[in-house]
Amino acid sequence: MARTKAGWGMVLLIAFIFLGTYFASRLTNLTKIPIFTDEAIYIRWSQIGAQDANWRFISLTDGKQPMFTWVMMVLLKILPGDPLFIGRLPSVLSGAMSVIGLWFLSYELFKNRRIAYVSSLLYIISPFSFVYDRMALYDSMVAMFSIWNFYIGILLVKTLRLDVALILGMALGASMLNKTSGFLNLYMLPGTLLLFDWKSPSRLKRLIVWILLLGISAVISQGIYSVLRLTPLFHMITQKDALFVYPFSEWIKHPFTFFEGNIKGLLDWVIHYPTVPVFIASLFPLLIFWQKTREKLLLYGYWLAPFVALALFGRVLYPRFIFFMTMPLLITASLTIDWIIRKFHRSLFSICLLLIIFIPSMLTDYYLLFDPVHALIPQADRGQYINDWPAGWGVREVNTYLLEESKKGPLAVFTEGTFGLYPYAIEIYLVDKPNIKIHGIWPLPNEIPDVVVESALQKPTYVVIDQTATTPLWPLELIATYTKGLRIDRKMRLYKVILPKEAIDTIMNTKENREASL
């Protein structure tokens, strides 16, 4: 008994070290990567929902489930500080739960603590998790729910306990309230029958019990998800999903037209994001598939089934869509690392192999922490988060400038865009400042709008242009330019409206004549 307690004491000590390392890596320079378009939207939604209970389902206006924004609303309500930092905390906390969940999942499958430790460690250093645990996006929470639903589903098929079924139902419901992909956590549960005790004399009875318990879990999950049906915006979810995934009625007209292109892109991301050595290590257990066959088959199935489904049905794809699918591969990679340690036992060869597996991830993590512009992550994400128009380079500087100028008196700022990075990235910080009025314009017209002219006549007026490469022919004075990462052709510019004296005289005369005629 004392030996067992000592063993679990060591587990707790290592868990404390792992979680300490995790939080240090995720919280350091948390706002180093600039705010991303979707982050600006989610943070602004959460600010509105935190201030007004009538808008708690605001994410449904764009077809997004609300769980992630609900968590963010709570944190924005109770924590002071930078909204971007606080907005990214739900992902940080989700990642911590994923570290813990991977340990329990790995241990439940293989009853080997070293495999469990390595699985958690691989998550901590994985560039894939390193990116999404540090951004105010849904996907870290999606991965967390996928891990825990997988783990609880395995417990259910092994224990056939009602309390486990009830917990599973609540976990499934929460994952569905977070993102539509949460439904996959329910659809994949029949795969856990690979671990069912098929040799039991009472297997038929036990199978019936499992089906009934799974039915209870499914009913609970749907009951929780049905909360969204009480809102008039529930239909928006289906419309939004159709932008990213082909509905079956449309897919059947061209079932394999886009499969080859999709699968190539997805494979590129799943190979290079976790790093090539880790991906190779994740496939190595196939060479010794006869050991723990059912467990390995289950893990590979949990990766491959949704992966292929996305390749078949995906209309618009981003690397973040497959983040949760790669969680089982971290466990299979840990099997390889455990095999290396056992087979070569502290030899120079084993040390070299382990360095080959770990160093690429840690090197990428270093750049993500201190120099994200040069981090070697897939081009699709470098474009979105670092080098292209969705990246919010200059947002912090512009907000600081406008805040300082507002201390001199009222001002207005017009942004290119009415939804997304602008004006939300400015509203997040300045919407409550009484001296600053924020307006969005889309698209930018060739001639300066009357509303901008009227504003410039009354107070200092600024214009933020982010997407249009050329400057419109307005009377503007360039204040500052901010390059988007390494793309010198992508710039965010801040201008001040400077009306020529002749234009002012003409406008004023026109205004006086109009008033006189009235």
Backbone torsions as a table, in degrees:
resi	resn	phi	psi	omega
1	MET	NA	-44.5	179.1
2	ALA	-61.8	-37.4	180.0
3	ARG	-66.2	-39.0	178.5
4	THR	-64.9	-43.1	178.9
5	LYS	-62.7	-41.1	178.6
6	ALA	-63.4	-38.7	179.1
7	GLY	-63.2	-44.6	179.7
8	TRP	-73.2	-26.1	173.4
9	GLY	-63.8	-40.1	176.2
10	MET	-64.7	-38.6	177.1
11	VAL	-59.0	-44.9	179.9
12	LEU	-65.0	-38.6	178.8
13	LEU	-63.8	-46.3	179.3
14	ILE	-65.4	-37.5	177.7
15	ALA	-61.4	-41.3	178.4
16	PHE	-62.9	-41.9	178.9
17	ILE	-65.7	-44.6	-179.8
18	PHE	-61.5	-47.8	-178.0
19	LEU	-67.7	-35.7	175.5
20	GLY	-62.0	-43.4	177.4
21	THR	-64.3	-41.4	179.9
22	TYR	-59.9	-52.7	-176.4
23	PHE	-66.1	-34.8	177.0
24	ALA	-62.7	-41.7	-178.3
25	SER	-72.1	-33.0	-176.7
26	ARG	-85.2	-32.4	-175.9
27	LEU	-88.9	-21.5	177.9
28	THR	-67.0	127.1	179.7
29	ASN	50.7	43.1	-174.7
30	LEU	-60.9	-28.5	-179.4
31	THR	-102.1	17.6	-179.1
32	LYS	-62.3	-46.3	173.1
33	ILE	-73.2	129.9	-176.0
34	PRO	-65.7	163.0	179.8
35	ILE	-60.7	138.4	-178.3
36	PHE	-102.1	153.6	-175.5
37	THR	-47.9	-53.2	-177.9
38	ASP	-64.5	-34.8	177.0
39	GLU	-61.6	-43.5	179.4
40	ALA	-59.1	-40.8	179.1
41	ILE	-63.9	-50.5	-175.6
42	TYR	-65.6	-39.4	179.8
43	ILE	-67.2	-42.0	179.3
44	ARG	-64.9	-42.9	175.3
45	TRP	-56.2	-45.4	-176.1
46	SER	-66.9	-35.8	175.5
47	GLN	-62.2	-45.0	-179.5
48	ILE	-63.9	-45.6	-179.8
49	GLY	-65.8	-33.8	179.1
50	ALA	-69.1	-27.8	-178.3
51	GLN	-91.4	-24.8	-175.6
52	ASP	-137.6	113.0	-176.8
53	ALA	-62.2	-22.7	179.5
54	ASN	-67.4	-14.9	-177.1
55	TRP	-111.3	25.7	179.4
56	ARG	-66.3	-21.9	178.4
57	PHE	-104.9	27.6	-175.2
58	ILE	-59.9	-29.7	-178.8
59	SER	-62.2	-24.1	179.8
60	LEU	-68.5	-17.4	176.5
61	THR	-62.0	-23.8	176.6
62	ASP	-115.2	18.8	175.9
63	GLY	74.4	22.9	-179.7
64	LYS	-106.4	134.5	174.8
65	GLN	-65.8	156.2	-166.3
66	PRO	-97.2	-4.4	-170.7
67	MET	-56.2	-47.9	-178.1
68	PHE	-60.8	-43.9	-179.8
69	THR	-70.1	-30.0	176.2
70	TRP	-62.1	-45.4	178.2
71	VAL	-62.0	-41.7	179.7
72	MET	-65.4	-37.9	177.8
73	MET	-57.7	-44.2	179.9
74	VAL	-62.0	-46.5	-177.9
75	LEU	-66.9	-38.5	177.1
76	LEU	-66.2	-29.1	-179.3
77	LYS	-73.7	-36.7	-171.8
78	ILE	-102.8	-16.2	-175.8
79	LEU	-112.4	131.8	173.2
80	PRO	-85.2	163.3	174.5
81	GLY	124.4	-166.6	-177.0
82	ASP	-64.0	120.6	179.7
83	PRO	-57.7	-32.9	179.1
84	LEU	-67.8	-42.6	177.5
85	PHE	-61.1	-48.1	-179.4
86	ILE	-66.6	-38.3	-179.5
87	GLY	-64.4	-25.9	178.9
88	ARG	-88.0	-10.1	-179.0
89	LEU	-63.9	-37.6	177.3
90	PRO	-55.8	-36.4	178.2
91	SER	-70.9	-38.9	176.8
92	VAL	-59.7	-47.1	-179.5
93	LEU	-66.5	-38.1	177.8
94	SER	-62.4	-42.0	178.7
95	GLY	-62.6	-37.9	177.4
96	ALA	-62.2	-40.6	177.3
97	MET	-67.3	-30.1	176.3
98	SER	-68.8	-38.9	176.5
99	VAL	-58.5	-46.5	179.6
100	ILE	-66.9	-44.5	-178.0
101	GLY	-62.8	-39.4	178.2
102	LEU	-64.0	-35.5	177.7
103	TRP	-62.2	-49.6	-178.8
104	PHE	-65.5	-41.4	-179.9
105	LEU	-63.3	-46.4	-179.7
106	SER	-63.8	-42.5	-178.7
107	TYR	-67.2	-38.4	179.5
108	GLU	-64.7	-34.7	-178.5
109	LEU	-77.2	-39.7	-169.7
110	PHE	-121.7	-4.4	178.7
111	LYS	49.9	41.4	-177.2
112	ASN	-135.2	114.6	-175.7
113	ARG	-68.0	-34.2	-179.2
114	ARG	-64.5	-41.7	176.6
115	ILE	-61.2	-39.3	179.1
116	ALA	-64.9	-44.4	178.2
117	TYR	-60.7	-46.2	-176.5
118	VAL	-65.5	-38.2	177.2
119	SER	-58.6	-46.7	178.7
120	SER	-64.8	-40.1	180.0
121	LEU	-64.8	-41.2	178.4
122	LEU	-61.7	-36.9	176.9
123	TYR	-64.3	-43.9	-176.9
124	ILE	-59.8	-40.8	-174.8
125	ILE	-96.1	-6.1	-177.9
126	SER	-63.8	126.1	176.4
127	PRO	-59.0	-31.1	178.7
128	PHE	-60.2	-52.4	178.7
129	SER	-70.3	-32.0	-178.5
130	PHE	-61.4	-37.6	178.6
131	VAL	-70.8	-52.2	-169.3
132	TYR	-82.3	-19.5	172.2
133	ASP	-73.7	-11.9	-175.9
134	ARG	-115.1	20.7	178.5
135	MET	-132.9	150.5	-178.8
136	ALA	-83.9	62.3	179.5
137	LEU	-124.5	160.5	-175.2
138	TYR	-67.0	-22.9	-157.5
139	ASP	-72.0	-29.8	175.3
140	SER	-65.6	-38.1	177.3
141	MET	-69.5	-35.0	175.4
142	VAL	-59.7	-45.5	179.9
143	ALA	-63.9	-41.2	179.4
144	MET	-59.2	-48.5	-179.6
145	PHE	-64.1	-37.1	-179.5
146	SER	-64.0	-40.1	179.4
147	ILE	-65.1	-49.0	-175.1
148	TRP	-71.8	-36.4	176.2
149	ASN	-66.4	-37.1	176.1
150	PHE	-62.1	-47.4	-179.2
151	TYR	-63.0	-47.4	-178.8
152	ILE	-67.3	-34.6	176.7
153	GLY	-62.5	-38.0	176.8
154	ILE	-66.8	-41.2	176.6
155	LEU	-59.7	-39.6	-178.4
156	LEU	-64.3	-45.5	-176.8
157	VAL	-69.6	-23.1	179.6
158	LYS	-89.4	-34.8	-172.9
159	THR	-102.6	-28.3	-177.5
160	LEU	53.7	46.3	-178.1
161	ARG	-105.4	141.3	-178.7
162	LEU	-65.5	-40.7	-178.3
163	ASP	-62.9	-35.9	177.1
164	VAL	-65.7	-40.2	179.0
165	ALA	-63.3	-38.6	179.5
166	LEU	-66.4	-44.1	178.3
167	ILE	-64.0	-41.4	178.8
168	LEU	-60.9	-42.3	179.1
169	GLY	-59.8	-43.1	179.0
170	MET	-67.5	-39.9	178.7
171	ALA	-65.9	-40.3	176.9
172	LEU	-62.9	-44.8	179.6
173	GLY	-60.2	-41.9	179.1
174	ALA	-63.9	-39.8	179.9
175	SER	-66.8	-34.9	178.1
176	MET	-71.2	-32.3	176.1
177	LEU	-71.0	-12.5	-179.0
178	ASN	-91.5	-45.0	-178.5
179	LYS	-162.9	152.4	-178.0
180	THR	-58.4	-32.3	178.4
181	SER	-61.8	-14.2	175.6
182	GLY	-61.7	-23.3	177.3
183	PHE	-64.7	-26.6	177.8
184	LEU	-61.6	-28.9	178.3
185	ASN	-62.1	-31.7	175.1
186	LEU	-79.6	-45.4	-176.2
187	TYR	-64.2	-27.4	-176.7
188	MET	-85.4	-11.5	-174.1
189	LEU	-60.7	-33.5	175.9
190	PRO	-56.8	-24.3	177.4
191	GLY	-62.9	-24.4	179.2
192	THR	-67.8	-10.7	175.9
193	LEU	-63.8	-13.7	172.9
194	LEU	-58.9	-26.9	-179.6
195	LEU	-98.7	5.9	178.0
196	PHE	-68.8	147.1	-179.8
197	ASP	-80.6	84.9	-176.9
198	TRP	-75.1	-10.7	-179.8
199	LYS	-91.7	-5.8	-178.7
200	SER	-66.5	138.1	177.3
201	PRO	-59.6	-28.6	-179.0
202	SER	-101.2	31.2	-174.0
203	ARG	-60.9	-36.2	-179.2
204	LEU	-65.2	-44.3	178.4
205	LYS	-62.6	-44.0	-179.4
206	ARG	-65.3	-36.3	178.6
207	LEU	-65.5	-41.0	178.0
208	ILE	-63.2	-41.8	178.3
209	VAL	-61.8	-42.4	179.5
210	TRP	-62.2	-42.6	179.9
211	ILE	-62.2	-42.1	179.4
212	LEU	-65.3	-43.2	179.9
213	LEU	-66.0	-40.2	177.3
214	LEU	-64.5	-36.5	176.2
215	GLY	-61.4	-41.3	177.4
216	ILE	-61.6	-44.8	178.4
217	SER	-60.0	-43.0	-178.9
218	ALA	-64.6	-41.7	179.9
219	VAL	-64.0	-43.2	178.4
220	ILE	-61.8	-44.4	-178.8
221	SER	-62.3	-40.9	179.8
222	GLN	-70.8	-32.3	175.4
223	GLY	-63.3	-42.8	178.3
224	ILE	-65.9	-44.7	-178.4
225	TYR	-65.5	-27.7	-177.3
226	SER	-67.5	-10.0	173.4
227	VAL	-54.7	-35.6	-178.5
228	LEU	-69.2	-23.3	-179.7
229	ARG	-70.2	-14.4	179.4
230	LEU	-76.7	-11.3	-179.3
231	THR	-97.2	148.5	178.7
232	PRO	-73.7	-3.8	-177.2
233	LEU	-101.3	8.9	-175.8
234	PHE	-58.1	-35.7	-177.9
235	HIS	-64.7	-18.8	-178.2
236	MET	-66.0	-25.2	-179.7
237	ILE	-63.1	-45.6	179.5
238	THR	-63.3	-41.3	179.4
239	GLN	-63.7	-41.3	-179.9
240	LYS	-67.7	-43.0	179.6
241	ASP	-59.3	-35.4	-178.1
242	ALA	-66.9	-17.3	176.8
243	LEU	-73.7	-25.9	-174.8
244	PHE	-109.8	-26.5	-177.7
245	VAL	-131.8	134.3	178.8
246	TYR	-68.2	127.9	169.5
247	PRO	-61.9	153.3	-175.7
248	PHE	-58.3	-38.8	-178.2
249	SER	-62.6	-28.9	177.8
250	GLU	-89.5	-37.4	-178.3
251	TRP	-63.1	-36.6	-175.0
252	ILE	-63.3	-19.4	178.8
253	LYS	-75.9	-22.5	179.5
254	HIS	-147.9	63.2	-168.8
255	PRO	-58.9	-34.2	-175.5
256	PHE	-121.6	12.3	-176.4
257	THR	-61.0	-42.4	-174.4
258	PHE	-104.7	2.3	-174.6
259	PHE	-62.5	-46.4	-176.4
260	GLU	-61.8	-46.5	178.9
261	GLY	-64.1	-41.9	179.8
262	ASN	-64.1	-45.4	-175.9
263	ILE	-66.7	-33.9	177.2
264	LYS	-64.7	-44.9	179.3
265	GLY	-65.0	-43.8	-179.5
266	LEU	-64.9	-41.4	178.4
267	LEU	-63.6	-39.2	178.1
268	ASP	-59.4	-42.6	-178.7
269	TRP	-71.3	-42.1	-177.0
270	VAL	-71.3	-22.4	177.3
271	ILE	-82.7	-45.7	-170.1
272	HIS	-92.1	-26.7	-178.0
273	TYR	-68.9	-50.1	176.7
274	PRO	-72.8	-6.9	-174.6
275	THR	89.7	147.6	-176.5
276	VAL	-60.0	-45.2	-179.8
277	PRO	-60.5	-39.1	179.3
278	VAL	-67.9	-39.7	178.9
279	PHE	-63.9	-43.5	177.6
280	ILE	-61.7	-42.4	178.4
281	ALA	-62.4	-33.5	-179.5
282	SER	-68.8	-24.2	-179.8
283	LEU	-94.3	-15.7	-177.1
284	PHE	-57.8	-36.8	178.5
285	PRO	-58.2	-16.2	175.8
286	LEU	-63.4	-25.8	-179.1
287	LEU	-72.2	-22.7	177.3
288	ILE	-123.6	50.4	-171.6
289	PHE	-66.0	-19.1	-176.5
290	TRP	-71.8	-12.7	176.1
291	GLN	-96.0	128.8	-178.1
292	LYS	50.8	48.8	-173.2
293	THR	-60.1	-46.4	-175.3
294	ARG	-64.9	-41.3	-179.4
295	GLU	-64.7	-43.5	179.5
296	LYS	-66.6	-42.2	179.8
297	LEU	-61.0	-38.6	178.6
298	LEU	-64.2	-44.3	-179.3
299	LEU	-64.6	-46.1	179.5
300	TYR	-65.6	-35.2	177.4
301	GLY	-64.9	-39.9	179.6
302	TYR	-68.5	-23.0	172.9
303	TRP	-84.9	-50.4	-167.2
304	LEU	-73.8	-37.9	-175.5
305	ALA	-61.2	-54.5	178.1
306	PRO	-68.1	-28.5	179.7
307	PHE	-63.5	-48.9	179.7
308	VAL	-68.6	-38.2	178.8
309	ALA	-60.8	-40.8	178.3
310	LEU	-66.4	-38.2	177.3
311	ALA	-63.4	-34.1	-179.6
312	LEU	-75.4	-44.3	-170.5
313	PHE	-103.2	-8.7	-174.7
314	GLY	-67.5	131.1	176.6
315	ARG	-100.4	-49.2	175.5
316	VAL	-125.7	124.0	-173.0
317	LEU	-119.9	142.1	172.5
318	TYR	-134.2	154.0	-179.9
319	PRO	-55.3	-33.8	-176.6
320	ARG	-62.8	-21.8	-179.3
321	PHE	-66.8	-25.2	-177.5
322	ILE	-103.2	3.8	-177.3
323	PHE	-56.3	-49.7	-177.4
324	PHE	-66.4	-27.0	-179.3
325	MET	-69.2	-24.2	-176.7
326	THR	-82.6	-5.3	-178.6
327	MET	-59.8	-43.9	177.1
328	PRO	-61.4	-29.6	-179.6
329	LEU	-68.4	-27.5	175.2
330	LEU	-64.8	-34.6	179.1
331	ILE	-72.6	-43.2	179.1
332	THR	-66.5	-33.4	175.1
333	ALA	-65.6	-34.8	178.6
334	SER	-67.6	-28.7	175.2
335	LEU	-63.1	-41.7	178.9
336	THR	-64.2	-43.9	-179.6
337	ILE	-64.3	-40.8	176.8
338	ASP	-62.3	-40.1	178.4
339	TRP	-63.7	-41.7	178.5
340	ILE	-61.5	-43.9	-179.4
341	ILE	-64.0	-42.1	-178.9
342	ARG	-72.4	-40.1	-173.1
343	LYS	-72.6	-42.0	-172.9
344	PHE	-110.6	-8.2	168.8
345	HIS	35.8	81.6	172.8
346	ARG	62.3	19.8	176.4
347	SER	-79.1	165.1	178.0
348	LEU	-61.5	-35.8	179.4
349	PHE	-62.5	-44.7	-179.9
350	SER	-65.1	-38.7	178.6
351	ILE	-63.0	-42.0	178.4
352	CYS	-63.2	-42.9	178.6
353	LEU	-62.2	-43.3	-179.5
354	LEU	-66.2	-38.6	177.6
355	LEU	-64.3	-39.2	178.2
356	ILE	-61.6	-36.5	-179.2
357	ILE	-74.9	-42.6	-170.4
358	PHE	-88.9	-36.2	-170.6
359	ILE	-62.3	-43.7	179.1
360	PRO	-57.0	-39.8	178.0
361	SER	-64.5	-46.3	-176.8
362	MET	-67.4	-34.1	178.1
363	LEU	-66.5	-43.9	177.0
364	THR	-63.3	-40.3	177.5
365	ASP	-59.6	-40.0	179.9
366	TYR	-59.8	-45.9	179.9
367	TYR	-66.9	-38.2	177.3
368	LEU	-62.0	-33.3	179.6
369	LEU	-74.7	-44.4	-167.8
370	PHE	-117.1	-20.4	-178.2
371	ASP	-150.1	65.6	-172.9
372	PRO	-61.6	-23.5	179.8
373	VAL	-59.0	-32.1	-177.5
374	HIS	-105.8	12.5	179.1
375	ALA	-69.3	136.4	-177.7
376	LEU	-88.2	74.3	173.3
377	ILE	-109.8	162.1	-177.2
378	PRO	-53.4	147.0	-175.6
379	GLN	-57.2	-35.3	-179.0
380	ALA	-58.1	-39.4	179.1
381	ASP	-85.7	-31.8	175.2
382	ARG	-60.8	-38.3	178.1
383	GLY	-64.9	-47.2	-176.5
384	GLN	-68.5	-46.3	-169.5
385	TYR	-96.5	-16.9	-172.9
386	ILE	-124.0	-51.5	-162.3
387	ASN	-110.6	-2.4	-174.8
388	ASP	-124.0	-177.3	-171.9
389	TRP	-60.4	-27.3	178.5
390	PRO	-68.5	-16.0	-178.7
391	ALA	-79.6	134.6	-172.0
392	GLY	-92.9	46.1	175.6
393	TRP	-62.6	134.5	178.6
394	GLY	91.5	-10.2	-179.1
395	VAL	-59.4	-47.1	-178.1
396	ARG	-61.9	-42.7	-178.4
397	GLU	-67.8	-41.4	179.1
398	VAL	-63.9	-44.5	178.8
399	ASN	-62.0	-40.3	177.9
400	THR	-63.4	-44.0	179.8
401	TYR	-62.0	-48.0	-178.7
402	LEU	-63.4	-38.5	179.2
403	LEU	-63.8	-41.9	178.8
404	GLU	-66.2	-41.6	179.4
405	GLU	-66.4	-31.9	-179.1
406	SER	-67.7	-19.5	177.4
407	LYS	-69.6	-18.4	178.3
408	LYS	-86.3	-17.9	-179.1
409	GLY	154.0	177.8	-178.1
410	PRO	-62.2	147.5	175.7
411	LEU	-148.7	167.5	177.4
412	ALA	-131.0	149.7	176.0
413	VAL	-133.6	129.0	177.3
414	PHE	-109.0	132.3	-177.2
415	THR	-113.9	148.6	172.8
416	GLU	-76.5	103.4	-177.3
417	GLY	124.0	142.5	177.3
418	THR	-114.9	-3.3	-178.3
419	PHE	-154.6	130.3	179.1
420	GLY	116.9	-144.3	-177.2
421	LEU	-54.3	-44.8	174.6
422	TYR	-120.9	132.9	11.9
423	PRO	-91.7	2.2	-170.3
424	TYR	-61.0	-37.7	-177.7
425	ALA	-64.4	-24.3	174.9
426	ILE	-87.9	-40.6	179.2
427	GLU	-60.5	-37.9	-179.1
428	ILE	-51.2	-39.3	-175.0
429	TYR	-99.7	-30.1	-166.8
430	LEU	-121.5	-1.7	-173.6
431	VAL	-63.3	-26.1	-178.9
432	ASP	-91.3	1.1	179.0
433	LYS	-82.0	118.0	-173.2
434	PRO	-63.7	-24.4	-177.9
435	ASN	-87.4	-0.6	-176.4
436	ILE	-120.9	123.9	175.3
437	LYS	-111.7	127.9	-174.0
438	ILE	-112.5	130.3	-179.3
439	HIS	-132.9	144.7	175.6
440	GLY	-107.5	145.9	177.0
441	ILE	-131.9	130.3	175.4
442	TRP	-155.5	129.9	-10.3
443	PRO	-79.3	171.5	177.7
444	LEU	-74.5	122.3	178.6
445	PRO	-76.9	164.4	179.2
446	ASN	-67.9	-36.2	179.4
447	GLU	-103.1	148.2	-177.7
448	ILE	-63.0	128.2	-178.8
449	PRO	-64.6	151.2	179.6
450	ASP	-60.0	-36.1	-177.4
451	VAL	-65.3	-32.7	177.1
452	VAL	-71.0	-41.0	178.3
453	VAL	-62.5	-46.6	179.3
454	GLU	-58.6	-41.3	179.3
455	SER	-65.4	-42.9	-177.9
456	ALA	-66.0	-26.5	177.7
457	LEU	-71.8	-24.2	-173.7
458	GLN	-100.8	-30.3	-173.4
459	LYS	-161.7	164.1	176.1
460	PRO	-56.0	131.7	-175.6
461	THR	-129.5	132.0	-175.9
462	TYR	-119.7	156.2	179.6
463	VAL	-131.7	129.1	175.5
464	VAL	-106.0	120.6	178.4
465	ILE	-116.0	126.4	-172.5
466	ASP	-121.8	-38.7	-173.0
467	GLN	-100.8	-37.9	-178.7
468	THR	-70.7	125.8	-176.9
469	ALA	-72.6	-36.8	-179.0
470	THR	-96.7	148.3	179.3
471	THR	-81.9	130.1	178.2
472	PRO	-63.8	157.8	-177.4
473	LEU	-80.5	62.2	176.3
474	TRP	-107.7	160.3	175.1
475	PRO	-76.3	86.1	-173.2
476	LEU	-122.5	146.4	173.8
477	GLU	-116.0	122.9	-177.6
478	LEU	-69.1	126.2	177.7
479	ILE	-97.9	-46.2	-177.8
480	ALA	-159.1	152.9	177.2
481	THR	-128.3	137.8	-179.2
482	TYR	-129.5	118.8	-178.4
483	THR	-76.6	144.3	179.0
484	LYS	-86.9	93.6	177.8
485	GLY	59.4	-123.3	-179.1
486	LEU	-94.7	0.3	-178.3
487	ARG	-91.0	98.6	-178.8
488	ILE	-71.0	-14.9	177.8
489	ASP	-87.5	-3.3	177.6
490	ARG	-113.5	115.3	-175.6
491	LYS	-139.9	145.0	169.0
492	MET	-101.5	132.4	-176.5
493	ARG	-123.8	142.3	174.7
494	LEU	-111.6	125.2	-180.0
495	TYR	-120.9	157.6	169.6
496	LYS	-114.7	135.7	179.2
497	VAL	-76.5	121.2	179.1
498	ILE	-121.4	102.1	-179.1
499	LEU	-81.0	129.2	176.3
500	PRO	-61.6	151.9	-178.0
501	LYS	-59.1	-38.5	-180.0
502	GLU	-63.0	-39.9	179.4
503	ALA	-66.4	-39.8	179.5
504	ILE	-63.6	-45.2	180.0
505	ASP	-61.3	-41.9	179.9
506	THR	-63.6	-44.8	-179.1
507	ILE	-63.8	-43.9	-178.6
508	MET	-65.9	-41.3	178.6
509	ASN	-63.4	-42.9	178.0
510	THR	-60.9	-41.8	-179.3
511	LYS	-64.7	-43.4	-179.7
512	GLU	-65.4	-40.9	178.9
513	ASN	-63.7	-40.2	179.7
514	ARG	-63.9	-42.8	-179.2
515	GLU	-67.5	-36.8	-180.0
516	ALA	-66.7	-38.4	-179.8
517	SER	-67.2	-27.8	177.9
518	LEU	-77.1	NA	NA
